[in-house]
Amino acid sequence: MKAEIISVGTELLLGDIVNTNSQYISRRLMDLGISVYHQSVIGDNEERLMEEYKLSFSRSEMIITTGGLGPTNDDLTKEVAAKYFNKKLILHDEVINNIKEYFKKRNIDMNESNKKQALFPEGCEIIPNDNGTAPGCIISENNKTIILMPGPPKEMMPMFEKYIVPYLEKLTDGTIVSKVLRVSGIGESHMEEMVKDIIMEGDNPTIAPYAKDVEAILRITAKGKTKEECLSLIGPIEDRIREILKENIYATDETAIESVVGDMLIRNKLAIATAESCTGGLLAGRLINYPGISDVLKEGVITYSNEAKEKRLKVKHETLEAFGAVSSETAGEMARGIREVAEANIGMSTTGIAGPGGGSEEKPVGLVYIGLCINGNTITKRLLISGSRDKVRERSVFEALDFLRRELNKMGIY
Protein backbone atom coordinates (compact mmCIF):
# COMPACT_ATOMS: atom_id res chain seq x y z
CA MET A 1 0.00 0.00 0.00
CA LYS A 2 1.18 3.52 -0.84
CA ALA A 3 0.28 6.56 1.22
CA GLU A 4 1.00 10.27 0.98
CA ILE A 5 1.22 12.80 3.78
CA ILE A 6 -0.23 16.29 3.40
CA SER A 7 0.49 18.86 6.10
CA VAL A 8 -1.98 21.73 5.97
CA GLY A 9 -1.31 25.19 7.34
CA THR A 10 0.03 28.49 6.06
CA GLU A 11 2.10 28.78 9.24
CA LEU A 12 4.07 25.72 8.09
CA LEU A 13 4.83 27.29 4.72
CA LEU A 14 6.00 30.49 6.40
CA GLY A 15 8.31 28.56 8.70
CA ASP A 16 6.56 29.76 11.85
CA ILE A 17 6.08 26.13 12.93
CA VAL A 18 8.48 23.24 12.36
CA ASN A 19 6.74 20.33 10.66
CA THR A 20 7.50 17.38 12.94
CA ASN A 21 4.24 15.59 12.10
CA SER A 22 5.38 14.29 8.72
CA GLN A 23 8.55 12.82 10.16
CA TYR A 24 6.61 11.06 12.90
CA ILE A 25 3.93 9.69 10.57
CA SER A 26 6.48 8.53 7.98
CA ARG A 27 8.36 6.51 10.57
CA ARG A 28 5.21 4.92 11.92
CA LEU A 29 3.91 4.07 8.44
CA MET A 30 7.20 2.37 7.67
CA ASP A 31 6.77 0.29 10.83
CA LEU A 32 3.37 -0.77 9.51
CA GLY A 33 4.68 -1.74 6.08
CA ILE A 34 3.06 1.20 4.27
CA SER A 35 5.22 2.97 1.68
CA VAL A 36 5.48 6.76 1.57
CA TYR A 37 6.87 8.25 -1.65
CA HIS A 38 5.54 11.80 -1.41
CA GLN A 39 4.97 14.43 1.26
CA SER A 40 3.63 17.94 0.76
CA VAL A 41 2.83 21.11 2.67
CA ILE A 42 -0.18 23.18 1.58
CA GLY A 43 -1.40 26.52 2.84
CA ASP A 44 -4.96 27.17 3.95
CA ASN A 45 -6.32 27.52 0.42
CA GLU A 46 -9.28 25.55 -0.91
CA GLU A 47 -8.25 25.45 -4.56
CA ARG A 48 -4.65 24.37 -3.95
CA LEU A 49 -5.72 21.79 -1.38
CA MET A 50 -8.19 20.24 -3.83
CA GLU A 51 -5.45 20.08 -6.47
CA GLU A 52 -3.19 18.32 -4.01
CA TYR A 53 -5.86 15.76 -3.13
CA LYS A 54 -6.33 14.98 -6.84
CA LEU A 55 -2.59 14.68 -7.45
CA SER A 56 -2.00 12.51 -4.40
CA PHE A 57 -4.83 10.13 -5.21
CA SER A 58 -3.51 9.78 -8.76
CA ARG A 59 -0.37 8.21 -7.26
CA SER A 60 -1.46 6.58 -4.01
CA GLU A 61 -4.38 4.77 -2.41
CA MET A 62 -4.23 6.69 0.85
CA ILE A 63 -3.77 10.27 2.04
CA ILE A 64 -3.03 11.21 5.63
CA THR A 65 -3.46 14.87 6.53
CA THR A 66 -2.64 16.91 9.60
CA GLY A 67 -3.96 20.37 10.34
CA GLY A 68 -6.88 22.45 9.15
CA LEU A 69 -9.52 20.98 11.49
CA GLY A 70 -9.92 24.03 13.70
CA PRO A 71 -12.98 26.28 14.21
CA THR A 72 -11.95 29.18 11.95
CA ASN A 73 -12.95 29.88 8.35
CA ASP A 74 -9.49 29.08 7.01
CA ASP A 75 -9.58 25.54 8.46
CA LEU A 76 -10.61 23.75 5.28
CA THR A 77 -9.08 20.27 5.26
CA LYS A 78 -12.28 18.45 6.14
CA GLU A 79 -14.50 20.62 3.97
CA VAL A 80 -12.34 20.11 0.87
CA ALA A 81 -12.17 16.37 1.52
CA ALA A 82 -15.98 16.24 1.67
CA LYS A 83 -16.14 18.14 -1.62
CA TYR A 84 -13.63 15.79 -3.24
CA PHE A 85 -15.71 12.74 -2.27
CA ASN A 86 -18.95 14.57 -3.05
CA LYS A 87 -20.22 14.18 0.52
CA LYS A 88 -22.52 16.44 2.50
CA LEU A 89 -21.36 17.79 5.86
CA ILE A 90 -23.57 16.64 8.73
CA LEU A 91 -23.68 18.10 12.23
CA HIS A 92 -23.07 15.49 14.95
CA ASP A 93 -24.68 16.30 18.30
CA GLU A 94 -22.50 13.81 20.17
CA VAL A 95 -19.36 15.61 19.00
CA ILE A 96 -20.84 18.98 20.04
CA ASN A 97 -21.52 17.58 23.50
CA ASN A 98 -17.96 16.28 23.73
CA ILE A 99 -16.58 19.69 22.79
CA LYS A 100 -18.81 21.39 25.36
CA GLU A 101 -17.61 18.96 28.02
CA TYR A 102 -13.98 19.63 27.04
CA PHE A 103 -14.45 23.37 27.61
CA LYS A 104 -16.55 22.86 30.75
CA LYS A 105 -13.72 20.98 32.44
CA ARG A 106 -11.55 24.04 31.82
CA ASN A 107 -14.21 26.52 32.96
CA ILE A 108 -14.50 28.00 29.45
CA ASP A 109 -17.66 28.62 27.44
CA MET A 110 -17.74 26.99 24.02
CA ASN A 111 -17.68 29.47 21.15
CA GLU A 112 -20.30 29.21 18.43
CA SER A 113 -17.50 28.75 15.91
CA ASN A 114 -16.49 25.47 17.57
CA LYS A 115 -19.66 23.87 16.19
CA LYS A 116 -17.80 23.78 12.87
CA GLN A 117 -15.63 21.05 14.37
CA ALA A 118 -18.73 18.85 14.74
CA LEU A 119 -19.47 18.90 11.00
CA PHE A 120 -18.38 15.71 9.24
CA PRO A 121 -18.76 14.19 5.77
CA GLU A 122 -21.68 11.78 5.63
CA GLY A 123 -20.69 8.15 6.06
CA CYS A 124 -17.22 8.88 7.45
CA GLU A 125 -15.71 7.28 10.54
CA ILE A 126 -15.23 9.90 13.25
CA ILE A 127 -11.99 9.61 15.23
CA PRO A 128 -12.16 10.91 18.82
CA ASN A 129 -9.67 13.52 19.97
CA ASP A 130 -8.87 12.76 23.61
CA ASN A 131 -6.60 15.79 23.90
CA GLY A 132 -8.39 18.61 22.08
CA THR A 133 -11.58 19.84 20.44
CA ALA A 134 -10.94 18.75 16.84
CA PRO A 135 -11.88 15.12 16.13
CA GLY A 136 -10.40 13.44 13.11
CA CYS A 137 -12.16 11.30 10.56
CA ILE A 138 -11.63 8.64 7.91
CA ILE A 139 -13.34 8.67 4.51
CA SER A 140 -12.94 5.54 2.40
CA GLU A 141 -14.55 4.99 -0.99
CA ASN A 142 -13.63 3.45 -4.36
CA ASN A 143 -10.24 2.20 -3.10
CA LYS A 144 -9.33 5.67 -1.91
CA THR A 145 -8.92 6.50 1.77
CA ILE A 146 -8.22 9.82 3.43
CA ILE A 147 -7.38 10.10 7.12
CA LEU A 148 -7.76 13.58 8.62
CA MET A 149 -6.04 14.43 11.91
CA PRO A 150 -5.49 17.65 13.89
CA GLY A 151 -2.24 19.58 13.54
CA PRO A 152 -0.92 19.98 17.12
CA PRO A 153 1.46 17.04 17.76
CA LYS A 154 0.14 16.59 21.31
CA GLU A 155 -3.27 15.84 19.76
CA MET A 156 -2.18 14.12 16.56
CA MET A 157 0.28 11.59 18.00
CA PRO A 158 -2.03 10.08 20.65
CA MET A 159 -4.85 9.93 18.09
CA PHE A 160 -2.61 8.18 15.59
CA GLU A 161 -1.37 5.59 18.08
CA LYS A 162 -4.72 4.85 19.74
CA TYR A 163 -7.08 4.91 16.75
CA ILE A 164 -5.24 5.10 13.42
CA VAL A 165 -2.65 2.39 13.99
CA PRO A 166 -5.28 -0.32 14.72
CA TYR A 167 -7.18 0.79 11.62
CA LEU A 168 -4.07 0.58 9.42
CA GLU A 169 -2.97 -2.76 10.84
CA LYS A 170 -6.14 -4.31 9.45
CA LEU A 171 -5.21 -3.12 5.96
CA THR A 172 -1.69 -4.53 5.77
CA ASP A 173 -0.57 -8.13 5.36
CA GLY A 174 3.02 -7.53 6.40
CA THR A 175 5.30 -5.23 8.29
CA ILE A 176 8.63 -3.45 8.01
CA VAL A 177 11.06 -3.31 10.91
CA SER A 178 14.22 -1.23 11.08
CA LYS A 179 17.12 -1.25 13.48
CA VAL A 180 19.59 1.60 13.63
CA LEU A 181 23.21 1.13 14.60
CA ARG A 182 24.79 4.37 15.84
CA VAL A 183 28.46 4.71 14.97
CA SER A 184 31.12 7.07 16.32
CA GLY A 185 34.78 7.64 15.57
CA ILE A 186 34.58 6.98 11.82
CA GLY A 187 32.86 8.90 9.04
CA GLU A 188 30.02 7.70 6.84
CA SER A 189 32.22 6.86 3.84
CA HIS A 190 34.72 4.90 5.94
CA MET A 191 31.90 3.07 7.69
CA GLU A 192 30.26 2.22 4.37
CA GLU A 193 33.55 0.95 2.94
CA MET A 194 34.04 -1.36 5.91
CA VAL A 195 30.66 -3.08 5.47
CA LYS A 196 30.11 -2.63 1.72
CA ASP A 197 30.14 -6.36 1.01
CA ILE A 198 27.26 -6.90 3.42
CA ILE A 199 25.38 -3.92 1.96
CA MET A 200 25.65 -5.36 -1.56
CA GLU A 201 24.47 -8.88 -0.67
CA GLY A 202 20.69 -8.60 -0.85
CA ASP A 203 17.52 -6.58 -0.64
CA ASN A 204 15.94 -8.08 2.48
CA PRO A 205 17.22 -6.84 4.80
CA THR A 206 18.49 -3.67 3.19
CA ILE A 207 21.30 -1.66 4.77
CA ALA A 208 21.49 2.09 4.35
CA PRO A 209 24.30 4.33 5.65
CA TYR A 210 23.60 7.90 6.71
CA ALA A 211 25.68 10.79 8.03
CA LYS A 212 24.45 12.96 10.88
CA ASP A 213 25.98 16.00 12.56
CA VAL A 214 28.24 14.15 14.98
CA GLU A 215 27.88 10.50 14.03
CA ALA A 216 27.18 8.00 11.29
CA ILE A 217 24.34 5.51 11.31
CA LEU A 218 23.46 2.25 9.61
CA ARG A 219 19.78 1.44 9.19
CA ILE A 220 19.00 -2.26 8.72
CA THR A 221 15.46 -2.72 7.36
CA ALA A 222 13.63 -6.01 6.87
CA LYS A 223 10.23 -6.87 5.41
CA GLY A 224 8.18 -9.79 6.68
CA LYS A 225 4.77 -11.01 7.71
CA THR A 226 5.43 -10.34 11.39
CA LYS A 227 7.73 -8.24 13.54
CA GLU A 228 9.34 -11.44 14.81
CA GLU A 229 10.13 -12.59 11.26
CA CYS A 230 11.73 -9.22 10.49
CA LEU A 231 13.86 -9.32 13.62
CA SER A 232 15.04 -12.84 12.75
CA LEU A 233 16.26 -11.48 9.41
CA ILE A 234 17.96 -8.46 10.99
CA GLY A 235 19.75 -10.37 13.76
CA PRO A 236 22.41 -12.24 11.71
CA ILE A 237 23.19 -9.13 9.65
CA GLU A 238 23.59 -7.02 12.77
CA ASP A 239 25.94 -9.61 14.27
CA ARG A 240 28.17 -9.54 11.18
CA ILE A 241 28.29 -5.74 11.15
CA ARG A 242 29.19 -5.66 14.85
CA GLU A 243 32.08 -8.04 14.17
CA ILE A 244 33.48 -5.51 11.71
CA LEU A 245 32.72 -2.17 13.39
CA LYS A 246 33.28 -3.43 16.94
CA GLU A 247 33.50 -0.63 19.56
CA ASN A 248 32.66 2.02 16.97
CA ILE A 249 29.02 1.03 17.45
CA TYR A 250 28.00 2.86 20.59
CA ALA A 251 24.20 2.42 20.62
CA THR A 252 21.10 1.32 18.71
CA ASP A 253 17.93 3.05 17.53
CA GLU A 254 17.19 6.31 19.41
CA THR A 255 19.68 5.83 22.26
CA ALA A 256 21.80 8.96 22.77
CA ILE A 257 25.49 8.93 23.71
CA GLU A 258 24.72 10.48 27.12
CA SER A 259 22.33 7.61 27.86
CA VAL A 260 25.04 5.06 27.13
CA VAL A 261 27.60 6.85 29.30
CA GLY A 262 25.10 7.68 32.05
CA ASP A 263 24.04 4.06 32.30
CA MET A 264 27.66 2.89 32.52
CA LEU A 265 28.45 5.37 35.30
CA ILE A 266 25.36 4.58 37.36
CA ARG A 267 25.63 0.78 37.08
CA ASN A 268 29.30 0.87 38.02
CA LYS A 269 28.84 3.56 40.71
CA LEU A 270 31.44 5.87 39.18
CA ALA A 271 31.15 9.46 40.34
CA ILE A 272 31.98 12.11 37.76
CA ALA A 273 32.59 15.87 37.70
CA THR A 274 33.11 18.18 34.73
CA ALA A 275 35.09 21.34 34.12
CA GLU A 276 34.29 23.21 30.91
CA SER A 277 35.70 26.15 29.07
CA CYS A 278 34.70 26.30 25.37
CA THR A 279 31.61 24.09 25.80
CA GLY A 280 30.22 26.36 28.52
CA GLY A 281 28.17 23.79 30.43
CA LEU A 282 26.93 21.74 27.47
CA LEU A 283 28.82 18.66 28.63
CA ALA A 284 27.21 18.66 32.07
CA GLY A 285 23.89 19.49 30.44
CA ARG A 286 24.05 16.43 28.19
CA LEU A 287 24.78 14.19 31.16
CA ILE A 288 21.87 15.73 33.04
CA ASN A 289 19.61 14.66 30.15
CA TYR A 290 19.89 11.12 31.48
CA PRO A 291 17.42 10.30 34.30
CA GLY A 292 19.09 9.19 37.51
CA ILE A 293 22.43 10.83 36.72
CA SER A 294 22.20 12.70 40.05
CA ASP A 295 23.42 9.48 41.67
CA VAL A 296 26.87 9.96 40.13
CA LEU A 297 27.23 13.50 38.78
CA LYS A 298 28.94 15.38 41.59
CA GLU A 299 29.20 18.80 39.98
CA GLY A 300 29.90 20.71 36.79
CA VAL A 301 31.77 24.00 36.61
CA ILE A 302 32.42 26.53 33.83
CA THR A 303 35.95 27.87 34.16
CA TYR A 304 36.08 30.16 31.18
CA SER A 305 38.87 32.50 32.28
CA ASN A 306 42.43 31.60 33.16
CA GLU A 307 41.83 33.02 36.61
CA ALA A 308 38.94 30.61 37.15
CA LYS A 309 41.04 27.67 35.97
CA GLU A 310 43.74 28.56 38.47
CA LYS A 311 41.45 29.40 41.38
CA ARG A 312 38.77 26.73 40.99
CA LEU A 313 40.75 23.85 39.47
CA LYS A 314 44.27 24.56 40.69
CA VAL A 315 45.64 24.69 37.14
CA LYS A 316 49.24 25.89 37.48
CA HIS A 317 49.96 29.44 36.41
CA GLU A 318 53.16 28.15 34.83
CA THR A 319 51.18 25.71 32.71
CA LEU A 320 48.95 28.46 31.37
CA GLU A 321 51.93 30.71 30.69
CA ALA A 322 53.93 28.02 28.91
CA PHE A 323 51.24 26.19 26.95
CA GLY A 324 48.16 28.40 27.00
CA ALA A 325 44.57 27.72 28.03
CA VAL A 326 43.97 25.68 24.87
CA SER A 327 46.47 22.89 25.30
CA SER A 328 46.76 19.26 26.24
CA GLU A 329 48.57 20.22 29.42
CA THR A 330 45.83 22.58 30.59
CA ALA A 331 43.06 20.12 29.70
CA GLY A 332 44.79 17.45 31.76
CA GLU A 333 45.21 19.69 34.79
CA MET A 334 41.59 20.81 34.54
CA ALA A 335 40.41 17.19 34.58
CA ARG A 336 42.64 16.32 37.53
CA GLY A 337 41.60 19.46 39.37
CA ILE A 338 37.85 18.96 39.10
CA ARG A 339 38.20 15.29 40.07
CA GLU A 340 40.08 16.23 43.23
CA VAL A 341 37.86 19.18 44.13
CA ALA A 342 34.67 17.12 43.68
CA GLU A 343 36.17 13.95 45.18
CA ALA A 344 34.95 11.99 42.17
CA ASN A 345 36.21 8.89 40.39
CA ILE A 346 36.29 10.72 37.07
CA GLY A 347 37.11 14.27 36.07
CA MET A 348 36.43 15.49 32.53
CA SER A 349 37.38 18.79 30.94
CA THR A 350 37.04 20.71 27.69
CA THR A 351 39.07 23.67 26.49
CA GLY A 352 39.26 25.04 22.97
CA ILE A 353 38.63 27.76 20.42
CA ALA A 354 35.01 27.65 19.30
CA GLY A 355 35.28 30.71 17.05
CA PRO A 356 34.45 32.47 14.92
CA GLY A 357 37.44 34.55 16.08
CA GLY A 358 40.35 33.92 18.41
CA GLY A 359 42.26 31.45 16.27
CA SER A 360 45.82 31.57 15.02
CA GLU A 361 48.03 29.59 12.67
CA GLU A 362 49.34 27.57 15.60
CA LYS A 363 45.96 27.21 17.27
CA PRO A 364 43.18 27.52 14.69
CA VAL A 365 39.45 27.89 15.31
CA GLY A 366 38.03 24.45 16.05
CA LEU A 367 41.03 23.25 18.06
CA VAL A 368 39.70 21.53 21.19
CA TYR A 369 41.33 19.44 23.90
CA ILE A 370 39.46 17.00 26.10
CA GLY A 371 40.93 16.00 29.43
CA LEU A 372 40.01 12.81 31.25
CA CYS A 373 41.20 11.73 34.68
CA ILE A 374 40.04 8.33 35.89
CA ASN A 375 41.10 7.33 39.39
CA GLY A 376 44.19 9.53 39.11
CA ASN A 377 45.28 8.47 35.60
CA THR A 378 45.10 11.41 33.19
CA ILE A 379 44.86 11.31 29.39
CA THR A 380 43.88 13.91 26.83
CA LYS A 381 42.50 13.99 23.31
CA ARG A 382 43.06 16.60 20.59
CA LEU A 383 40.26 17.54 18.17
CA LEU A 384 40.19 19.81 15.16
CA ILE A 385 36.57 20.52 14.29
CA SER A 386 35.32 22.55 11.32
CA GLY A 387 32.07 24.46 11.22
CA SER A 388 30.18 27.07 13.19
CA ARG A 389 30.68 27.95 16.84
CA ASP A 390 27.67 25.84 17.80
CA LYS A 391 28.92 22.88 15.77
CA VAL A 392 32.36 23.04 17.40
CA ARG A 393 30.80 23.05 20.86
CA GLU A 394 28.24 20.31 20.16
CA ARG A 395 30.78 18.01 18.52
CA SER A 396 33.24 18.59 21.37
CA VAL A 397 30.64 17.36 23.84
CA PHE A 398 29.83 14.28 21.76
CA GLU A 399 33.51 13.46 21.35
CA ALA A 400 34.12 13.92 25.08
CA LEU A 401 31.37 11.48 26.00
CA ASP A 402 32.54 8.98 23.40
CA PHE A 403 36.13 9.36 24.65
CA LEU A 404 34.96 8.46 28.14
CA ARG A 405 32.93 5.51 26.85
CA ARG A 406 35.88 4.03 24.99
CA GLU A 407 38.30 4.47 27.89
CA LEU A 408 35.87 2.80 30.29
CA ASN A 409 35.48 -0.07 27.80
CA LYS A 410 39.27 -0.53 27.78
CA MET A 411 39.05 -1.00 31.55
CA GLY A 412 36.40 -3.69 31.14
CA ILE A 413 33.59 -1.35 32.16
CA TYR A 414 30.46 -1.52 29.97
Long-range contacts (C-beta under 8 A, 24 or more apart in sequence): 1-33, 1-34, 1-35, 1-61, 1-62, 1-171, 1-172, 2-34, 2-35, 2-36, 2-37, 2-59, 2-60, 2-61, 2-62, 3-29, 3-34, 3-35, 3-36, 3-60, 3-61, 3-62, 3-63, 3-64, 4-36, 4-37, 4-38, 4-39, 4-40, 4-56, 4-59, 4-60, 4-62, 4-63, 4-64, 5-36, 5-38, 5-39, 5-40, 5-63, 5-64, 5-65, 5-66, 6-39, 6-40, 6-41, 6-42, 6-49, 6-52, 6-53, 6-56, 6-63, 6-64, 6-65, 6-66, 7-39, 7-40, 7-41, 7-42, 7-65, 7-66, 7-67, 7-151, 8-41, 8-42, 8-43, 8-44, 8-49, 8-65, 8-66, 8-67, 8-68, 8-76, 8-77, 8-151, 9-41, 9-43, 9-44, 9-67, 9-68, 9-151, 10-43, 10-44, 10-74, 12-41, 12-67, 13-41, 13-42, 13-43, 20-153, 21-66, 21-67, 21-151, 21-153, 21-156, 22-66, 24-153, 24-156, 24-157, 24-160, 25-64, 25-66, 25-160, 28-160, 28-161, 28-165, 29-64, 29-168, 30-176, 30-178, 30-221, 31-175, 31-176, 31-177, 31-178, 32-165, 32-168, 32-169, 32-172, 32-175, 32-176, 33-172, 33-173, 33-174, 33-175, 33-176, 33-223, 34-62, 34-168, 34-172, 44-68, 44-74, 44-75, 44-76, 45-76, 46-76, 46-79, 46-80, 49-76, 49-77, 49-80, 50-80, 50-83, 50-84, 53-80, 53-81, 53-84, 53-146, 54-84, 57-144, 61-143, 61-144, 61-145, 62-144, 62-145, 62-146, 62-147, 63-145, 63-146, 63-147, 64-146, 64-147, 64-149, 64-164, 65-146, 65-147, 65-148, 65-149, 66-149, 66-150, 66-151, 66-156, 67-150, 67-151, 68-151, 69-117, 69-134, 69-135, 69-136, 69-148, 69-149, 69-150, 69-151, 70-117, 70-134, 70-150, 70-151, 71-111, 71-113, 71-114, 71-115, 71-116, 71-117, 71-133, 71-134, 72-113, 75-116, 77-148, 78-119, 78-120, 78-121, 78-137, 78-148, 79-119, 81-121, 81-139, 81-146, 81-148, 82-121, 82-139, 84-146, 85-121, 85-139, 85-141, 85-146, 87-121, 87-122, 87-123, 87-124, 87-139, 88-121, 88-122, 89-119, 89-120, 89-121, 89-122, 90-119, 90-120, 90-121, 90-122, 91-115, 91-118, 91-119, 92-118, 92-119, 92-120, 92-126, 93-118, 95-120, 95-126, 95-135, 98-128, 98-135, 99-133, 102-132, 102-133, 103-133, 127-159, 127-163, 127-164, 128-159, 128-163, 129-155, 129-159, 130-158, 130-159, 130-162, 131-155, 131-158, 131-159, 136-163, 136-164, 138-167, 173-225, 174-223, 174-224, 174-225, 175-223, 175-224, 175-225, 175-226, 175-227, 175-230, 176-221, 176-222, 176-223, 176-230, 177-221, 177-222, 177-224, 177-227, 177-230, 177-231, 177-234, 178-219, 178-220, 178-221, 178-222, 179-219, 179-220, 179-234, 179-238, 179-252, 179-253, 180-217, 180-218, 180-219, 180-220, 180-252, 180-253, 180-254, 181-217, 181-218, 181-219, 181-220, 181-238, 181-241, 181-242, 181-245, 181-249, 181-252, 182-215, 182-217, 182-249, 182-250, 182-251, 182-252, 182-255, 182-257, 183-215, 183-216, 183-217, 183-218, 183-245, 183-248, 183-249, 183-250, 184-214, 184-215, 184-216, 184-248, 184-250, 184-257, 184-398, 184-402, 185-248, 185-402, 185-406, 186-216, 186-245, 186-248, 187-211, 187-216, 188-216, 191-216, 191-218, 191-245, 191-248, 194-244, 194-245, 195-241, 195-244, 195-245, 198-237, 198-240, 198-241, 198-244, 204-233, 205-233, 205-234, 205-237, 207-237, 207-241, 213-391, 213-394, 213-395, 214-394, 214-395, 214-398, 214-399, 215-257, 215-398, 247-406, 247-409, 250-402, 250-405, 256-286, 256-289, 257-286, 257-398, 257-401, 257-402, 257-405, 258-286, 258-287, 258-289, 258-290, 258-401, 259-289, 259-290, 260-401, 260-405, 261-287, 261-290, 261-401, 261-404, 261-405, 262-287, 262-289, 262-290, 262-292, 262-293, 262-296, 263-290, 264-405, 264-408, 264-413, 264-414, 265-293, 265-296, 265-297, 265-346, 266-292, 266-293, 266-295, 266-296, 268-408, 268-413, 269-295, 269-296, 270-296, 270-345, 270-346, 270-408, 270-413, 271-296, 271-297, 271-298, 271-342, 271-343, 271-344, 271-345, 271-346, 272-296, 272-297, 272-298, 272-344, 272-345, 272-346, 272-347, 272-348, 273-297, 273-298, 273-299, 273-300, 273-301, 273-338, 273-339, 273-341, 273-342, 273-344, 273-346, 273-347, 273-348, 274-299, 274-300, 274-301, 274-338, 274-347, 274-348, 274-349, 275-300, 275-301, 275-303, 275-312, 275-313, 275-334, 275-335, 275-337, 275-338, 275-347, 275-348, 275-349, 275-350, 275-371, 276-300, 276-301, 276-302, 276-303, 276-349, 276-350, 277-302, 277-303, 277-304, 277-309, 277-325, 277-334, 277-349, 277-350, 277-351, 277-352, 278-326, 278-350, 278-351, 278-352, 278-353, 278-354, 278-368, 278-392, 278-393, 278-396, 279-350, 279-352, 279-393, 279-396, 279-397, 279-400, 280-304, 280-393, 282-393, 282-394, 282-396, 282-397, 283-348, 283-350, 283-396, 283-397, 283-400, 283-401, 286-397, 286-401, 287-401, 298-342, 298-343, 298-344, 299-338, 299-342, 301-338, 303-334, 309-333, 309-334, 309-337, 312-337, 312-341, 313-337, 313-338, 313-341, 313-349, 314-340, 314-341, 324-363, 325-351, 326-351, 326-352, 326-353, 326-363, 326-367, 326-368, 326-369, 327-351, 327-369, 328-369, 328-371, 328-380, 328-382, 330-369, 330-371, 331-369, 331-370, 331-371, 331-380, 332-371, 332-373, 332-378, 332-379, 332-380, 333-371, 334-371, 335-371, 335-372, 335-373, 335-378, 335-380, 336-371, 336-373, 336-376, 336-378, 339-373, 339-376, 345-374, 345-375, 346-372, 346-373, 346-374, 346-375, 346-404, 347-371, 347-372, 347-373, 348-372, 348-373, 348-400, 348-404, 350-396, 350-397, 350-400, 352-383, 352-392, 352-396, 353-392, 354-389, 354-392, 354-393, 354-396, 355-388, 355-389, 355-392, 356-388, 356-389, 365-392, 366-392, 368-392, 368-396, 368-399, 370-396, 370-399, 370-400, 370-403, 372-400, 372-403, 372-404, 372-407, 374-407, 374-408, 374-411, 379-407
